[in-house]
Amino acid sequence: MSTRPDGTRAPRSATILKARLIDAHREEFDAGLLWALSDPAVENAAARITGARRRFVLGAATSFTYASLLAAKLSNALAQVILVDGTIVRPLDILSDVRASDVMIVISFRRYRSYTIDTALPFAQAGGSLVLVTDSADNPLAEHAAETIVIGGGTAERDGVAGELSMHPETPDVSPAVVAMVIDLLATLSSASAKGANRRFAERQRLASELGLHRD
């Protein structure tokens, strides 16, 4: 007499793979933390962002998701934060009015998108400053950037994980968790030294409550 499998119980192979993946993610993130502690690039980039008058944030494909997150975080405490989405805010609009006090924060991971390079390079050539967040010093924009954050820590190469599947094929050379940490560090450090950041954040919170934007 055969026994029907319990549909509520995960296969043992999935449980084992999950454990391996969690170990790999832990390894990646620990390495990313050590890199972030020792590399001054994040502080330098944050200072550049704080000192700018206008802050444009650019990314394409997966990097656009990270760019959107960074723009949202920066907007909590800083004025003039503009996400370049290619529709409402187009590269043409920005490149026709670049000022020396402008900064463009570019998030660009391999394979590097032509759209990103073709927008950021003319911006730098027109006198704006680039802050580049990337996974390699070989990024075509690195030599044109005022500040470059090459995210360290690498990706996990654990037996039974890297050989079976790619943990994050959208950014094969950098951990998404470490990218998110860098975004949080950039936004927090930039806001911490900005004049009026606390007042601006408090006012945003007051207005959000007054307009009933959130449901508790």
PECORCOR-V700258 format. One record per residue. RES is the residue in three letters. PHI is phi in degrees with one decimal (* if undefined). D_LAST is the distance of its C-alpha to the last C-alpha in Angstrom with 2 decimals. Layout:
res:RES phi:PHI d_last:D_LAST
res:RES phi:PHI d_last:D_LAST
//
This chain:
res:MET phi:* d_last:53.44
res:SER phi:-82.2 d_last:50.53
res:THR phi:-108.6 d_last:47.04
res:ARG phi:-74.5 d_last:44.09
res:PRO phi:-65.8 d_last:41.58
res:ASP phi:-77.9 d_last:38.25
res:GLY phi:-70.2 d_last:35.83
res:THR phi:-90.2 d_last:32.85
res:ARG phi:-102.0 d_last:34.46
res:ALA phi:-68.8 d_last:34.29
res:PRO phi:-58.2 d_last:37.77
res:ARG phi:-60.2 d_last:39.11
res:SER phi:-62.3 d_last:39.84
res:ALA phi:-68.0 d_last:36.17
res:THR phi:-64.4 d_last:35.23
res:ILE phi:-65.4 d_last:37.99
res:LEU phi:-64.5 d_last:37.01
res:LYS phi:-59.7 d_last:33.36
res:ALA phi:-62.5 d_last:34.65
res:ARG phi:-64.7 d_last:36.91
res:LEU phi:-64.6 d_last:34.21
res:ILE phi:-63.3 d_last:31.93
res:ASP phi:-61.6 d_last:34.97
res:ALA phi:-65.9 d_last:35.72
res:HIS phi:-63.8 d_last:32.24
res:ARG phi:-62.8 d_last:32.44
res:GLU phi:-62.3 d_last:35.86
res:GLU phi:-61.2 d_last:34.75
res:PHE phi:-68.1 d_last:31.82
res:ASP phi:-60.9 d_last:34.01
res:ALA phi:-65.0 d_last:36.63
res:GLY phi:-64.6 d_last:34.14
res:LEU phi:-63.1 d_last:33.04
res:LEU phi:-63.5 d_last:36.72
res:TRP phi:-62.3 d_last:37.40
res:ALA phi:-61.9 d_last:34.54
res:LEU phi:-66.6 d_last:35.76
res:SER phi:-99.7 d_last:39.29
res:ASP phi:-100.5 d_last:38.98
res:PRO phi:-80.7 d_last:38.59
res:ALA phi:-61.5 d_last:37.83
res:VAL phi:-66.2 d_last:34.06
res:GLU phi:-62.9 d_last:34.66
res:ASN phi:-63.6 d_last:37.31
res:ALA phi:-66.4 d_last:35.16
res:ALA phi:-61.9 d_last:32.27
res:ALA phi:-63.7 d_last:34.83
res:ARG phi:-64.5 d_last:36.10
res:ILE phi:-65.9 d_last:32.66
res:THR phi:-62.0 d_last:31.99
res:GLY phi:-77.4 d_last:35.41
res:ALA phi:-80.1 d_last:35.11
res:ARG phi:-87.9 d_last:34.62
res:ARG phi:-124.2 d_last:33.11
res:ARG phi:-127.3 d_last:31.44
res:PHE phi:-97.7 d_last:31.76
res:VAL phi:-121.7 d_last:30.21
res:LEU phi:-130.1 d_last:32.19
res:GLY phi:-167.6 d_last:32.18
res:ALA phi:-129.7 d_last:33.36
res:ALA phi:56.0 d_last:32.54
res:THR phi:-59.0 d_last:30.58
res:SER phi:-65.3 d_last:30.81
res:PHE phi:-66.4 d_last:28.98
res:THR phi:-61.7 d_last:25.84
res:TYR phi:-65.7 d_last:26.30
res:ALA phi:-61.6 d_last:27.20
res:SER phi:-63.1 d_last:24.01
res:LEU phi:-64.0 d_last:21.97
res:LEU phi:-63.2 d_last:24.22
res:ALA phi:-60.9 d_last:24.06
res:ALA phi:-63.6 d_last:20.27
res:LYS phi:-67.5 d_last:20.39
res:LEU phi:-63.5 d_last:23.34
res:SER phi:-65.8 d_last:21.88
res:ASN phi:-62.8 d_last:19.22
res:ALA phi:-130.2 d_last:22.16
res:LEU phi:-114.8 d_last:25.30
res:ALA phi:-87.9 d_last:26.70
res:GLN phi:56.6 d_last:28.74
res:VAL phi:-107.7 d_last:27.16
res:ILE phi:-127.8 d_last:28.31
res:LEU phi:-83.4 d_last:27.78
res:VAL phi:-85.3 d_last:31.05
res:ASP phi:-100.5 d_last:30.11
res:GLY phi:81.6 d_last:33.61
res:THR phi:-120.4 d_last:32.61
res:ILE phi:-77.3 d_last:30.93
res:VAL phi:-111.1 d_last:32.18
res:ARG phi:-102.0 d_last:35.54
res:PRO phi:-52.6 d_last:37.90
res:LEU phi:-59.4 d_last:40.56
res:ASP phi:-63.0 d_last:38.45
res:ILE phi:-76.5 d_last:37.95
res:LEU phi:-67.7 d_last:41.47
res:SER phi:-82.1 d_last:43.10
res:ASP phi:-150.3 d_last:41.64
res:VAL phi:-89.2 d_last:41.42
res:ARG phi:-117.5 d_last:41.69
res:ALA phi:-62.9 d_last:42.77
res:SER phi:-87.1 d_last:39.56
res:ASP phi:-84.8 d_last:37.42
res:VAL phi:-129.0 d_last:36.06
res:MET phi:-117.5 d_last:35.11
res:ILE phi:-93.2 d_last:33.09
res:VAL phi:-110.2 d_last:34.37
res:ILE phi:-107.0 d_last:33.00
res:SER phi:-147.7 d_last:35.87
res:PHE phi:-117.7 d_last:36.70
res:ARG phi:-60.3 d_last:39.78
res:ARG phi:-83.2 d_last:40.92
res:TYR phi:-72.7 d_last:40.66
res:ARG phi:-77.8 d_last:39.89
res:SER phi:-59.8 d_last:42.49
res:TYR phi:-56.9 d_last:39.87
res:THR phi:-65.9 d_last:38.35
res:ILE phi:-65.0 d_last:41.80
res:ASP phi:-71.0 d_last:43.13
res:THR phi:-94.1 d_last:40.32
res:ALA phi:-73.3 d_last:40.12
res:LEU phi:-63.1 d_last:43.88
res:PRO phi:-62.4 d_last:44.80
res:PHE phi:-61.8 d_last:41.97
res:ALA phi:-66.4 d_last:43.60
res:GLN phi:-65.9 d_last:47.05
res:ALA phi:-85.2 d_last:46.04
res:GLY phi:110.8 d_last:45.20
res:GLY phi:-79.0 d_last:41.48
res:SER phi:-100.4 d_last:40.30
res:LEU phi:-104.6 d_last:38.89
res:VAL phi:-113.4 d_last:36.53
res:LEU phi:-106.4 d_last:36.92
res:VAL phi:-112.6 d_last:34.74
res:THR phi:-147.2 d_last:36.86
res:ASP phi:-111.2 d_last:38.36
res:SER phi:-158.1 d_last:42.00
res:ALA phi:-68.1 d_last:44.24
res:ASP phi:-82.9 d_last:46.09
res:ASN phi:-54.9 d_last:43.41
res:PRO phi:-57.1 d_last:45.44
res:LEU phi:-89.4 d_last:43.26
res:ALA phi:-58.7 d_last:43.68
res:GLU phi:-72.1 d_last:46.91
res:HIS phi:-103.0 d_last:45.43
res:ALA phi:-87.2 d_last:42.26
res:ALA phi:-73.0 d_last:42.09
res:GLU phi:-138.6 d_last:39.78
res:THR phi:-128.3 d_last:39.39
res:ILE phi:-105.4 d_last:37.06
res:VAL phi:-96.6 d_last:38.69
res:ILE phi:-63.9 d_last:36.16
res:GLY phi:-101.2 d_last:38.01
res:GLY phi:104.8 d_last:37.66
res:GLY phi:70.2 d_last:38.90
res:THR phi:-118.0 d_last:38.01
res:ALA phi:-69.7 d_last:38.78
res:GLU phi:-124.6 d_last:42.26
res:ARG phi:-97.5 d_last:42.14
res:ASP phi:-58.2 d_last:44.63
res:GLY phi:85.9 d_last:43.26
res:VAL phi:-117.7 d_last:40.29
res:ALA phi:-60.8 d_last:41.62
res:GLY phi:-76.3 d_last:44.62
res:GLU phi:-96.8 d_last:42.76
res:LEU phi:-160.4 d_last:40.02
res:SER phi:-88.8 d_last:38.42
res:MET phi:-66.3 d_last:35.13
res:HIS phi:-148.1 d_last:33.80
res:PRO phi:-62.9 d_last:36.37
res:GLU phi:-70.3 d_last:34.34
res:THR phi:-137.9 d_last:34.97
res:PRO phi:-63.5 d_last:37.87
res:ASP phi:-103.0 d_last:38.72
res:VAL phi:-151.3 d_last:35.40
res:SER phi:-79.7 d_last:32.47
res:PRO phi:-57.0 d_last:29.12
res:ALA phi:-65.4 d_last:27.45
res:VAL phi:-72.4 d_last:29.79
res:VAL phi:-59.9 d_last:29.19
res:ALA phi:-61.4 d_last:25.44
res:MET phi:-63.7 d_last:26.36
res:VAL phi:-62.4 d_last:28.75
res:ILE phi:-60.4 d_last:26.23
res:ASP phi:-65.1 d_last:23.87
res:LEU phi:-62.1 d_last:26.92
res:LEU phi:-59.0 d_last:28.15
res:ALA phi:-66.2 d_last:24.98
res:THR phi:-68.7 d_last:24.49
res:LEU phi:-66.6 d_last:28.20
res:SER phi:-64.5 d_last:28.50
res:SER phi:-72.6 d_last:25.72
res:ALA phi:-62.6 d_last:26.99
res:SER phi:-104.6 d_last:30.34
res:ALA phi:-86.3 d_last:29.41
res:LYS phi:-65.4 d_last:30.13
res:GLY phi:77.6 d_last:27.24
res:ALA phi:-62.8 d_last:24.64
res:ASN phi:-65.1 d_last:22.58
res:ARG phi:-63.6 d_last:22.94
res:ARG phi:-64.9 d_last:21.95
res:PHE phi:-63.9 d_last:18.78
res:ALA phi:-63.2 d_last:17.80
res:GLU phi:-67.3 d_last:18.69
res:ARG phi:-62.0 d_last:16.64
res:GLN phi:-63.8 d_last:13.50
res:ARG phi:-63.3 d_last:14.65
res:LEU phi:-65.8 d_last:15.42
res:ALA phi:-62.1 d_last:12.21
res:SER phi:-68.1 d_last:10.48
res:GLU phi:-65.0 d_last:13.58
res:LEU phi:-86.3 d_last:13.64
res:GLY phi:65.9 d_last:10.16
res:LEU phi:-74.2 d_last:10.00
res:HIS phi:-122.3 d_last:6.38
res:ARG phi:-114.5 d_last:3.80
res:ASP phi:-81.1 d_last:0.00
//
